[in-house]
Amino acid sequence: MQNKALVVIDIQNDITKNYKNIIENLNNAIEWAQKNDMHIIYIRHENTSPGTRTLKPNTFGSELATDLTIASENVFTKTKSNALTSAEFQEYIEENQIKEFFLTGADATICVKSTCYNMTKAGYQVNVISDCITSWDPKKIDEMLVYYKNKGAEVMSIEEAYVIG
């Protein structure tokens, strides 16, 4: 297996706003990662705040979206926006010597943003697949793409990612 990973962030049943616009691209990216012998990692957010109505642990809403292709058992849970706050995810990265990441998922302005920032800061090679991310406010995506680049990530379309493989 390569030392590369496709990371799908927070595509869960409670994150229904706008993810339908990218689900086909996400599933295509998962197929691409499988064909290229990459690690496929799913990150789930659980909201442990008192009184929360979404992403509650052990609910249907916190499960991965039903129309998302599940191609591995590498599912890690986080309770903060940065995926690296999941000790199990960090351990998996270290054990498998993963050095390069292709980020996808929701929300471009929160969890993808925080994960991108913290991964680049930690010295990983980070790629954001632009047509595999979404946000509660799609008008913010272009701004986020600039942000990702400014933090040291490569931003590419799914077609450009296919070439890297």
C-alpha positions as a Python dict, from the first residue, in 0.01 Angstrom:
ca = {
    (1, 'M'): (0, 0, 0),
    (2, 'Q'): (121, 351, -82),
    (3, 'N'): (205, 606, 186),
    (4, 'K'): (-84, 817, 56),
    (5, 'A'): (-437, 847, 189),
    (6, 'L'): (-770, 980, 74),
    (7, 'V'): (-944, 1136, 373),
    (8, 'V'): (-1322, 1183, 368),
    (9, 'I'): (-1419, 1428, 641),
    (10, 'D'): (-1764, 1443, 803),
    (11, 'I'): (-1986, 1311, 525),
    (12, 'Q'): (-2251, 1199, 772),
    (13, 'N'): (-2628, 1174, 774),
    (14, 'D'): (-2667, 1499, 969),
    (15, 'I'): (-2448, 1684, 716),
    (16, 'T'): (-2702, 1681, 437),
    (17, 'K'): (-2684, 2043, 325),
    (18, 'N'): (-2496, 2062, -4),
    (19, 'Y'): (-2308, 1731, 20),
    (20, 'K'): (-2537, 1582, -246),
    (21, 'N'): (-2363, 1820, -490),
    (22, 'I'): (-2033, 1636, -442),
    (23, 'I'): (-2133, 1279, -354),
    (24, 'E'): (-2070, 1147, -705),
    (25, 'N'): (-1724, 1306, -711),
    (26, 'L'): (-1652, 1171, -362),
    (27, 'N'): (-1748, 819, -463),
    (28, 'N'): (-1535, 853, -778),
    (29, 'A'): (-1241, 970, -563),
    (30, 'I'): (-1286, 667, -338),
    (31, 'E'): (-1279, 437, -642),
    (32, 'W'): (-967, 619, -769),
    (33, 'A'): (-794, 573, -431),
    (34, 'Q'): (-881, 201, -430),
    (35, 'K'): (-738, 154, -780),
    (36, 'N'): (-420, 333, -675),
    (37, 'D'): (-372, 127, -360),
    (38, 'M'): (-413, 424, -126),
    (39, 'H'): (-540, 418, 228),
    (40, 'I'): (-903, 530, 243),
    (41, 'I'): (-990, 701, 568),
    (42, 'Y'): (-1324, 827, 692),
    (43, 'I'): (-1346, 1086, 966),
    (44, 'R'): (-1669, 1122, 1164),
    (45, 'H'): (-1751, 1415, 1387),
    (46, 'E'): (-1939, 1357, 1709),
    (47, 'N'): (-2084, 1656, 1888),
    (48, 'T'): (-2059, 1602, 2261),
    (49, 'S'): (-2185, 1949, 2358),
    (50, 'P'): (-2481, 1945, 2598),
    (51, 'G'): (-2811, 2003, 2423),
    (52, 'T'): (-2677, 1936, 2073),
    (53, 'R'): (-2928, 1826, 1811),
    (54, 'T'): (-2686, 1710, 1541),
    (55, 'L'): (-2404, 1459, 1519),
    (56, 'K'): (-2490, 1313, 1857),
    (57, 'P'): (-2284, 1003, 1937),
    (58, 'N'): (-2453, 671, 1859),
    (59, 'T'): (-2729, 820, 1645),
    (60, 'F'): (-2825, 774, 1280),
    (61, 'G'): (-2720, 1136, 1222),
    (62, 'S'): (-2362, 1070, 1327),
    (63, 'E'): (-2322, 770, 1095),
    (64, 'L'): (-2153, 801, 757),
    (65, 'A'): (-2398, 908, 486),
    (66, 'T'): (-2592, 620, 337),
    (67, 'D'): (-2500, 711, -24),
    (68, 'L'): (-2126, 736, 48),
    (69, 'T'): (-1917, 443, -76),
    (70, 'I'): (-1754, 273, 221),
    (71, 'A'): (-1437, 105, 94),
    (72, 'S'): (-1247, 45, 417),
    (73, 'E'): (-1290, -5, 787),
    (74, 'N'): (-1067, 295, 858),
    (75, 'V'): (-1327, 510, 1033),
    (76, 'F'): (-1205, 747, 1301),
    (77, 'T'): (-1407, 971, 1528),
    (78, 'K'): (-1320, 1324, 1635),
    (79, 'T'): (-1494, 1569, 1865),
    (80, 'K'): (-1308, 1880, 1746),
    (81, 'S'): (-1276, 2027, 1397),
    (82, 'N'): (-918, 1909, 1337),
    (83, 'A'): (-907, 1541, 1235),
    (84, 'L'): (-560, 1510, 1390),
    (85, 'T'): (-722, 1547, 1734),
    (86, 'S'): (-832, 1184, 1695),
    (87, 'A'): (-559, 982, 1867),
    (88, 'E'): (-664, 672, 1672),
    (89, 'F'): (-629, 859, 1341),
    (90, 'Q'): (-283, 986, 1436),
    (91, 'E'): (-179, 637, 1542),
    (92, 'Y'): (-300, 495, 1209),
    (93, 'I'): (-100, 758, 1018),
    (94, 'E'): (216, 675, 1211),
    (95, 'E'): (175, 297, 1190),
    (96, 'N'): (123, 315, 813),
    (97, 'Q'): (384, 586, 753),
    (98, 'I'): (138, 799, 557),
    (99, 'K'): (302, 1118, 434),
    (100, 'E'): (61, 1250, 170),
    (101, 'F'): (-309, 1323, 208),
    (102, 'F'): (-592, 1403, -32),
    (103, 'L'): (-861, 1585, 167),
    (104, 'T'): (-1229, 1577, 78),
    (105, 'G'): (-1553, 1637, 267),
    (106, 'A'): (-1738, 1891, 475),
    (107, 'D'): (-1724, 2162, 596),
    (108, 'A'): (-1471, 2356, 388),
    (109, 'T'): (-1478, 2647, 632),
    (110, 'I'): (-1445, 2447, 953),
    (111, 'C'): (-1328, 2084, 965),
    (112, 'V'): (-1155, 2062, 625),
    (113, 'K'): (-996, 2401, 695),
    (114, 'S'): (-870, 2303, 1041),
    (115, 'T'): (-745, 1963, 925),
    (116, 'C'): (-565, 2116, 625),
    (117, 'Y'): (-401, 2381, 842),
    (118, 'N'): (-285, 2136, 1109),
    (119, 'M'): (-162, 1876, 861),
    (120, 'T'): (47, 2126, 666),
    (121, 'K'): (179, 2269, 993),
    (122, 'A'): (282, 1915, 1096),
    (123, 'G'): (480, 1878, 771),
    (124, 'Y'): (254, 1646, 575),
    (125, 'Q'): (200, 1687, 203),
    (126, 'V'): (-163, 1796, 175),
    (127, 'N'): (-379, 1806, -135),
    (128, 'V'): (-736, 1935, -130),
    (129, 'I'): (-961, 1800, -403),
    (130, 'S'): (-1163, 2110, -484),
    (131, 'D'): (-1465, 1940, -637),
    (132, 'C'): (-1489, 1696, -346),
    (133, 'I'): (-1544, 1954, -72),
    (134, 'T'): (-1857, 2137, 30),
    (135, 'S'): (-1975, 2389, 285),
    (136, 'W'): (-2291, 2507, 455),
    (137, 'D'): (-2219, 2825, 254),
    (138, 'P'): (-2093, 2727, -93),
    (139, 'K'): (-2004, 3092, -166),
    (140, 'K'): (-1715, 3052, 81),
    (141, 'I'): (-1545, 2767, -106),
    (142, 'D'): (-1339, 2987, -340),
    (143, 'E'): (-1211, 3180, -38),
    (144, 'M'): (-1119, 2853, 129),
    (145, 'L'): (-930, 2728, -177),
    (146, 'V'): (-710, 3038, -154),
    (147, 'Y'): (-669, 2979, 220),
    (148, 'Y'): (-559, 2617, 165),
    (149, 'K'): (-298, 2727, -92),
    (150, 'N'): (-172, 2999, 141),
    (151, 'K'): (-123, 2739, 413),
    (152, 'G'): (89, 2519, 184),
    (153, 'A'): (-163, 2273, 44),
    (154, 'E'): (-199, 2186, -321),
    (155, 'V'): (-550, 2245, -454),
    (156, 'M'): (-661, 2034, -748),
    (157, 'S'): (-969, 1899, -918),
    (158, 'I'): (-1049, 1530, -909),
    (159, 'E'): (-930, 1505, -1272),
    (160, 'E'): (-593, 1654, -1174),
    (161, 'A'): (-569, 1412, -881),
    (162, 'Y'): (-620, 1119, -1120),
    (163, 'V'): (-297, 1218, -1297),
    (164, 'I'): (-101, 1211, -970),
    (165, 'G'): (-235, 870, -870),
}
